Amino acid sequence: MRNVNIWSEEFGAETDAPILLIMGSMSQGVLWPDEFVGRLAAGGRRVVRYDHRDTGMSDTVDFAAEPYTWNDIKNDVYRVMDAHGLDDAHLVGHSAGGLLAQLIAVERPERVRTLTVIASSPLGGGEGDVLVRALTGRPQPEGGLPEPTPEFVDHFRALMTAPPPPDRRARIDAMIAEQRVLHGTGLPFDEDAARRLQEHVHERARDLAAATNHRLAAAADPDFEPPDVLHRVKAPTLVIEGTHEPVKPGHGAVIAERIPNARLTIVPGMGHTLPPETHEELTAAILAHTAVG
């Protein structure tokens, strides 16, 4: 497989403690908001964010000719760290980025100073199966992870049978509708800000449709998440979840239970996105957590 060029950028002084931000599946690095990143940098951190392969300004891949797996997406994290000269870093992962960060903390503990997991699920917990069962109406097994909210399920069930948006405006409207659902119901939804963000995401993407290759990568590697390994995480761990998480409600508590000495922080009103109302609390928690090294 050819080398895939990964777009990244960093903020803050090179001498500051490094934080690597890992965004979720099919998501560009700019979904880490500028204000959020700026607060971390102003707090004395060297902050790196990047676009996963097949998102944003990173290379897109002809998946049929050069298939890859989520293990390759995980290995891109190491490549970003190496490119920025980081032997280790504080890892902060959102959603599926939190799964990547958990796996790296298990696989390469010497490269993880601390671990912060936001709006994510426990590694090896069967999150994908929970989503599939919810969207197809199959019953969840007793004792499994909590399923998404009805609003999330209804929205994504409708998407499964909807035709693709016919033009740019319709695509952006669909992206805003998705962002509204992910935002949750705990805080007011700023549609104007959502439009500005999704227009930016649209404009900087080499190929917006290429992000769906992440689903193919997940299907190509069903054993990506090893079960029952979170007890091996040695990095000090902070788990963050919003009170109005629509996708993975209650999953944060499960992560915190399975990682030794992990701390759980619940953010009032927050859903699955990172709106401005949450930035002060989120960054204060992360700065305090990453002050350990």
N, C-alpha and C positions, 0 to 999 in steps of 0.2 A: 504494500500500500504506500502511495506517495505521502510525503510530509504535508500536513495541512497547516496553513498559516493561520494563526490565532491572533485576532486584534485584541490589544489590551492598552490600558493607560494607568498612570499612577499619579497620586497626589501626596503632598506633604514632603518633609525632608527625608533624604536617604538615610539619615542617621536615626530616624524615629523607628519605633517598633512596628514591624510590618503586619498589616491585616490584608488577607486575600478574601475578596468577596466572590462567592460562587452562587450564581443565580440558578433558577430552576429550569426544568425541561422546556425546550423550545423558546427560551426567553433570552433576550439580549442583555448585556451587562448594564445598559443604561436604565434598566428597570430598578437598579439601585439608584434612588433619586440623587440629584446633584446636591441638594441641601443636606441629605443624610450623609453623603460622602464627605461634604465640606465640614460638617460638624466633627466627624471622626478625625479628619486631617487637622482641624483647629485644636483638637484635643491632644495633639502630639503623636499622631499615628501616620505611618506611611501606608497609604491605602491603594490597593490594586483592584481594578475591576476589569472584566474581559467578556468578550462574546464567545459563547460556545461555538464549535464548528457548526456550520449550517444555520447560523443566526447572525444577524447584523452584518458587520464588516469583516468577519472571519470568512475563510474559504467555504464555498459550498461544494458538496460532494455528489457525484453521480452514484447513487447508492446501488443501483443495479450492477454497475461495473466495479465499484469499490465499496462493498458493504463493510460496515463497522458495527461495533457493539457499544453498550454503555461502559464497558471496560475501557474502550478507547477514549470515550468522553472523560472518564475518570483520569486516565493517563495524561490527558491534555492539561489537567490541573498541575501535575508535576512539571510539564513543559513550560507553563506560564511562570511557575515559581523559578525554574532554572533560568528562564530568559530574563527575569528581573534580579537574578543573583541571590535568590532567597533559599538558603539551606533549610530554613524552617520559617513558619509564620503562624500568626493567629488566624485560624480558618473560621469564616462566618458564612454559613450556607443557608439559602432560602429554599423551601419546598424540596424539589428533587436535588437541588444543590446541597441541602442538608444531608441527604442520603450519601452523596459523594463525599462530603466532609466526614461523615461518620465512618465510612469505609476506609478513607485515608488514615483516620485516627487509629483504626484497628490495624491496617496494613503496614503503615509507615509511621509509627508513633514518634520517632525522632524528628519528624518534619512538622509536627503539630505542637505549637506552644500552648495554645488553648483552643477549645472548640466551642463555637456558638451555633446553635441550630434554631432556625426561625420557621414557623409554619410548616413543619416537616412531619415525617412519620419515622418510626423506629426501623433501623436497618434490619432486614430479614423478617419484617412483621407482616408481609403479605399485603401491602397497601394497594398494589395493582389489582389483586384479586378482589379486594373490598370495592374498588371503583367499578370493576367490571360487573360484579354482582349487583351493585346499586343501579347501574345504568341499564342492565338487562332484566331487572326485577327478580333476580334469583335471591333466595333467602340467605342471610348472612349466618355463618356458623356461630354457635354459642361460644362466648368468650373471645371472639375476634375483635379487631379494631372497630371503633365507632365508624359508622358510615357517613357520607356527606349529607348536608342539609337537603330538604326537599327542593328548595329553590335551585340549588346547584344541579341536582339530578334532573329536574324538569328542563332546565336550560340546555344541558348537554345531551339529553335524549332528543330534544328537538333538533339540535345540530347534526345528529347522526343521520337524519333523513332529509335535511335541508339542502337545496342546491348551493353550489359555491357562489359567493358574491360576484356579480357580473362586472363590476368596475371598481376603481379606486375608492370612491366615496362609500360604496356599499361595503367594501372590505373594512374601511375604517369604522363605519357604523357598527359592523359586527364585532370588531375588536373592542369598541367602547361598551357594547352590550355585555360582552364577556367580562370586561374589567368591572362593570357594575356588579355583576353576580359575585365575582371574586372579592370585591370590596366588602361585601357583607352589609348588614343592616344596622351596625352599631354607630356609625358616623355618617354625616351628610356626604353624599356623593357629588363631587365637583365635575360636572360633565364637560365644562370648558377646559379644565386642566387635563381631563382624560383625553379630550380630542387633541390637545397640543402634544401630549405624550405619544399617542398612537400615530399621529402624523409624523412625528420624529422617528418612531420605530419603523414606519413604512418607508420613509425616505432613505434611511441609512441601511436598509436591508439589501444585500446583493440579490437575494431571491427569497421573498417572503415565504413562499411555499416550501422551501427547502427544510424549514424547521420541522416539518412533519416526519423527516427522516429519523428524528429521535424516537418516534414510536416504532419504526421498523427496527432500530437498533435495540430497543428494549425487547421486542419480540424475538430477535436473533440471539439473545442471551438471557433466557429465562432464569438461569442460575446466578445472575449477577450479584444478588444480595445473599451472602452467606447467613444462615440462621444462627441464632443464639451465640453472637459474638460480642455484643455490646458490653458485656462484663469485662472485656479485654481493653476497653478504652482507658488510657491512663491520663490523658490530658484533662485539666480542669474544664468542666463542661457547664455551659449555660444554655438552657432550653427556654425559648420564648414562644408563646402562643397568644393569640387574641381571644377575647371573650366571645367574638362573633365570627370565629373561623368557620367558613362554609365547606371547605374541602376535607379537612383532616381534624375535625373537632375532637378534642380529648387525646389526640395522638401525642401531644407534647408531654403529658403526664406519664404516658407509657415509656417514652424515651428516658425521662428523668428517673423513673423507677429502675430501668435496666442498666444505666450507666452509673458506676460507683460514684457517690458523692456529687452527682449532678444537681444543679439548682434549677428550679422552674420559676419563671416570671410570667405572670399573666397581665397582658396589656389591655386596659379597658377600651372597648369599642372597636378594636382592631379586627379585621377580617384576614384575608389571605394576601392583601397588598400592603404597601408601605406609605400610607398617606401622610401629609405634613403634620397632622395632629399627633402622630405617634413618634415623630423624629426625636424630639427632646428626650422622651423616656427611653426609647430604644438605644440611642447613642450613649446616653448616660450609663445605661446598664452595660453596654459593650465596652465602653472606656474603662469602667470600674473592673470589669472581668479581665480585660487584657492588660491591666496594670501589673499583673503578677509576673510578667516576664517579657 
